[in-house]
Amino acid sequence: MTEATDPAAIADDDVGYTAALSELAEILHELDGDEVDVDVLGGRVRRAAELLRICRGRIASARFEVEQVVAELDPTALPTAADPGLDPAPEPTSGEADTTEGG
């Protein structure tokens, strides 16, 4: 495999979640086989660890993005550090019925 087509040669920023997961599956299949080349074992395990970090990073980024979108859609959401301009839910006025116990 040439360096240009070697997945390990691609910058981590350019590797998407699906590609990283696919490469990780290939490495795991390789390592699970009976004929593991000891000369490349360390490098393959190192690459698997890099791919795991990439996948976890992509998941964390997606989770953060989804939480931001949901917070923007939720009118009762409190302002966050990411969006200090978001207004919290309005306080009930004295003319509104009190729905709490004893009220």
C-alpha positions in Angstrom: 0.0 0.0 0.0 1.4 3.4 -0.9 1.6 6.3 1.6 -1.0 8.2 -0.4 -3.6 5.4 0.0 -2.5 4.3 3.4 -5.4 5.2 5.8 -2.8 5.9 8.6 -1.3 8.5 6.3 -4.5 10.5 6.2 -4.7 13.3 8.8 -7.0 12.6 11.7 -9.1 15.7 10.9 -9.8 14.2 7.5 -11.0 10.9 8.8 -14.8 10.7 9.3 -16.5 8.5 11.8 -17.6 5.9 9.3 -14.2 5.6 7.7 -12.5 5.4 11.2 -15.0 2.8 12.3 -14.5 0.8 9.1 -10.7 0.9 9.5 -11.0 -0.1 13.1 -13.1 -3.1 12.2 -10.5 -4.2 9.7 -7.7 -3.9 12.2 -9.7 -5.9 14.8 -10.4 -8.6 12.2 -6.7 -8.7 11.4 -5.7 -8.9 15.1 -8.3 -11.6 15.7 -6.8 -13.8 13.1 -4.4 -16.7 13.8 -1.5 -15.2 11.8 -0.8 -11.8 13.4 2.4 -10.4 12.1 4.4 -9.5 15.3 6.4 -6.9 13.3 3.3 -4.8 12.7 1.3 -5.6 15.8 2.4 -2.6 17.8 1.7 -0.2 15.0 -1.7 -1.7 14.3 -2.7 -1.5 18.0 -1.5 2.1 18.1 -3.6 3.0 15.0 -6.6 1.3 16.6 -6.2 3.5 19.6 -6.0 6.6 17.3 -9.1 5.5 15.6 -10.9 5.0 18.9 -10.0 8.6 19.9 -11.3 9.9 16.5 -14.6 8.0 16.9 -15.0 9.2 20.5 -14.2 12.8 19.4 -16.8 12.6 16.6 -19.4 11.3 18.9 -18.7 14.0 21.5 -18.9 16.7 18.8 -22.2 15.3 17.5 -23.6 15.1 21.0 -22.6 18.7 21.7 -24.2 19.9 18.5 -27.4 18.0 19.1 -27.6 19.4 22.6 -27.2 22.9 21.3 -29.9 22.5 18.7 -32.3 21.0 21.3 -31.5 23.8 23.7 -32.3 26.4 21.0 -35.7 24.7 20.3 -36.6 24.4 24.0 -38.2 27.7 25.2 -37.7 26.7 28.8 -34.0 26.1 28.5 -31.8 28.2 30.7 -29.0 30.3 29.0 -25.8 28.4 28.6 -22.2 29.6 28.3 -22.5 28.7 24.6 -25.5 31.0 24.1 -25.7 33.7 26.8 -28.4 35.5 24.8 -31.0 32.7 25.2 -33.8 34.0 27.4 -34.9 31.7 30.3 -38.6 30.8 30.7 -40.6 33.8 32.0 -41.6 33.9 35.6 -45.4 33.5 36.2 -47.1 36.8 36.8 -49.2 37.4 39.9 -52.4 37.0 37.7 -51.6 33.4 36.7 -52.9 30.5 38.7 -50.4 28.9 41.2 -50.3 25.2 40.3 -48.0 24.1 43.2 -49.2 22.3 46.3 -50.7 24.5 48.9 -51.0 27.4 46.4 
